[in-house]
Amino acid sequence: MLGLESLSGTALAAALIGLVLLEAIVLYVGYGALESVAGKYVVDFIRGD
């Protein structure tokens, strides 16, 4: 899929760590944006306002 299987042990480990870090950053930014857009509405809905 990404061609990672052709990398050696150390390079494969570094690539996987980089991919996991990139995924974490994308999720952090995405959930932060979602919370800033919909957070107030969800809290108001839960409180019944």
C-alpha positions as CSV (number, residue, x, y, z in Angstrom):
1,M,0.0,0.0,0.0
2,L,2.7,2.5,1.0
3,G,5.7,0.4,0.1
4,L,6.9,0.2,3.7
5,E,7.6,-3.5,3.5
6,S,10.7,-2.8,1.4
7,L,12.4,-0.8,4.2
8,S,15.0,-2.2,6.6
9,G,14.3,-2.6,10.3
10,T,15.4,0.8,11.5
11,A,13.9,2.7,8.6
12,L,10.6,0.7,9.0
13,A,10.4,1.6,12.6
14,A,11.1,5.3,11.9
15,A,8.5,5.3,9.2
16,L,5.9,3.7,11.4
17,I,6.6,6.1,14.2
18,G,6.3,9.0,11.8
19,L,3.0,7.7,10.4
20,V,1.6,7.3,13.9
21,L,2.7,10.8,14.9
22,L,1.1,12.2,11.7
23,E,-2.1,10.4,12.5
24,A,-2.1,11.7,16.0
25,I,-1.6,15.3,14.8
26,V,-4.4,14.9,12.2
27,L,-6.8,13.6,14.8
28,Y,-5.9,16.3,17.3
29,V,-6.5,19.1,14.8
30,G,-9.6,17.4,13.4
31,Y,-11.2,16.8,16.8
32,G,-10.2,20.3,17.9
33,A,-11.9,21.8,14.9
34,L,-15.0,19.7,15.5
35,E,-15.2,20.7,19.1
36,S,-14.8,24.4,18.3
37,V,-17.6,24.2,15.7
38,A,-20.1,21.9,17.5
39,G,-19.0,21.9,21.2
40,K,-21.4,24.7,22.3
41,Y,-24.4,23.1,20.6
42,V,-23.7,19.7,22.1
43,V,-23.3,21.1,25.6
44,D,-26.5,23.1,25.3
45,F,-28.3,20.0,24.0
46,I,-27.2,17.9,26.9
47,R,-28.1,20.6,29.5
48,G,-31.5,21.0,27.8
49,D,-31.1,24.7,27.0
